[in-house]
């Protein structure tokens, strides 16, 4: 296992980290599959990763990750606490709420979180998070009080990550990316503002959906050239642990065209890398619709279709009547976006959601 600096925190983290969603038990509406191991089994899986050199473990509050937080706490009690780094997170945006949740997380874990993230920050809540009395201010207070180690912002949006990167109160960022959805990673790699922050990368497997068209060594090797501190892998079984942590990976060079060609053996993907430059004047998240189209064909038909139908009909109508089409002017892949939106609409009509 190789180790990387976590920004300016002084911590060194394993290049690959343990994402705890798959070890949760309970009814939690999360995208990835999970395996519901009992606590002893979950602890044993985490211990096996530890024996392979993993020192970074990521979780979230029970409302998001079921009992994973408690299972991680049980594991932490079986090893030297100083030898592992625990990150935790909550989807609350006011200072009072996140302060309360951080203290509850410490109780569930039985230890102080090394990093605490505000989870799922987006444009609808960012001003509250970063503003006076918001979640980030509360995390900064918790850090000064010694109740958490470092502060973090977790998001799927580049603009939010950039805002966090230039905010001195933020120590660590968490964002998503993989060999398909690499657009945000390419932007981060090119932007100097990110160099001073620790960066935790998630969705390396695209919630497991890219396993099949690609092998695990390709998915991990394909992201090693990006400037992250730790890449989180969702692990729920001993077999997944052995495949992820039981070997050392070498960088693999995949162009974006290589990835699309491989996926084209299974379906006709929308060649969008989620760079998030396609700003829509009507406010629709075009890149998210394209992502769900690809996810639909990668094995999440019901989940992706229901996500798409929440906004796609209005997106389709607005796109037909949009004259300026600024989204296409900014798209580095030169996609004909109205045509792709129409293709998604036809898919959902066939699927029976309209």
C-alpha positions, -999 to +999 in steps of 0.1 A: +000+000+000+013+035-009+005+066+012-002+102+002-002+135+021-037+147+031-032+183+021-018+204+049-033+183+078+000+166+085-017+132+080-006+105+056-034+084+042-034+051+024-038+056-014-070+034-012-096+038+016-125+018+029-160+031+021-184+016+046-218+019+027-217-018+017-214-030+054-245-012+066-276-030+078-311-015+078-334+001+053-314+030+038-322+044+004-287+044-010-276+038-046-249+011-041-257-025-031-249-034+004-245-067+022-257-064+058-229-083+075-233-086+113-209-065+134-183-092+139-181-099+102-180-062+093-152-057+118-133-087+104-136-073+068-123-039+080-095-056+099-084-075+068-082-041+049-061-028+078-038-057+076-033-049+039-023-013+048-055+006+046-056+034+073-085+055+060-122+046+068-151+067+057-187+066+071-218+088+077-246+091+102-272+063+106-299+081+085-275+079+056-254+048+062-275+027+086-254+011+113-221+015+094-210+042+118-214+019+148-196-009+130-167+013+122-166+023+159-164-014+169-135-019+144-117+012+158-117-004+192-098-035+179-067-015+166-044+012+178-067+042+173-037+064+162-030+040+133-063+048+115-080+079+102-118+081+104-139+105+083-176+110+090-203+132+075-238+144+078-263+160+055-271+191+076-264+226+066-271+248+096-245+253+122-267+240+151-276+209+132-241+199+121-227+206+156-253+183+171-246+155+145-209+157+150-212+151+187-237+122+181-212+107+156-185+108+182-208+088+205-217+063+179-180+058+169-168+059+205-140+082+194-134+116+179-138+118+141-105+128+125-124+146+097-160+157+096-177+166+063-208+185+055-223+160+031-241+166-003-234+203-005-250+218-037-261+251-051-294+250-031-277+249+003-241+262-003-248+298+009-262+284+041-232+260+046-205+287+039-224+316+055-225+330+090-240+305+114-237+277+088-224+242+089-188+251+080-186+277+108-198+251+132-172+226+120-145+252+124-157+257+160-157+220+166-121+218+153-109+246+176-127+229+205-108+197+198-141+177+191-131+169+155-097+168+139-103+186+106-131+202+086-145+189+053-168+196+024-183+167+004-201+174-029-206+162-064-202+197-079-170+213-091-181+249-083-187+239-047-154+221-045-137+252-059-155+274-033-143+251-006-107+250-020-103+288-016-119+289+019-093+288+046-117+271+070-118+239+049-091+213+054-103+184+033-125+180+002-144+150-010-157+146-045-165+120-071-149+107-102-137+077-122-124+068-156-157+076-172-168+106-151-134+123-152-143+158-162-143+172-127-110+155-120-094+170-150-105+204-139-092+199-104-059+186-118-055+219-138-065+243-110-038+254-086-063+263-059-068+226-050-031+219-043-033+230-006-063+208+003-066+171+010-089+155-015-108+123-010-121+107-042-152+086-042-173+067-068-142+051-083-163+021-093-193+044-101-212+026-072-201-007-086-216-001-120-184+000-140-173-034-127-182-057-156-172-035-185-139-029-166-118-049-142-110-036-107-073-031-116-083-010-146-107+012-125-081+018-098-051+020-121-070+044-144-074+071-116-039+069-100-026+098-120-050+123-105-040+144-075-062+129-048-051+119-013-072+088-009-095+069-033-125+054-014-137+019-024-170+006-012-163-028+005-189-052+018-174-087+015-141-104+021-138-110-016-142-073-024-116-065+002-091-090-012-096-077-047-092-040-037-065-041-010-047-074-016-024-061-043-006-030-055-018-013-086+001+004-114-012+033-134-033+024-165-037+049-193-072+051-206-082+080-229-118+090-226-124+076-261-110+043-249-136+042-221-165+051-244-153+024-269-154-002-242-188+008-230-201+008-266-196-030-265-226-031-241-248-001-251-246+033-268-234+056-240-237+093-239-201+104-241-202+129-213-174+131-188-194+153-163-171+183-165-202+203-155-196+232-179-230+227-195-248+254-176-285+254-186-303+287-186-334+269-173-314+254-144-315+218-155-285+196-146-278+182-180-247+163-169-268+145-142-294+134-167-266+121-190-251+102-160-284+085-152-289+075-188-255+057-187-263+042-152-296+029-165-277+008-191-251-003-165-276-021-143-296+005-123-327+006-145-353+013-119-333+037-098-319+057-127-353+059-145-370+072-114-342+098-110-346+109-146-384+112-146-382+137-117-370+164-141-366+150-176-401+159-190-395+196-183-359+194-194-371+180-227-397+208-232-373+236-223-345+221-244-368+221-275-376+258-271-341+270-261-327+292-289-293+302-275-281+268-263-252+280-241-247+245-228-234+234-263-210+263-265-193+253-233-193+215-239-157+204-246-170+171-260-191+190-286-222+170-278-254+178-296-272+181-262-308+185-275-304+153-294-291+135-263-320+148-242-344+136-268-328+101-267-332+100-230-369+110-234-375+082-259-359+057-234-382+067-206-412+066-229-403+031-238-397+022-202-432+034-193-425+063-170-446+088-189 
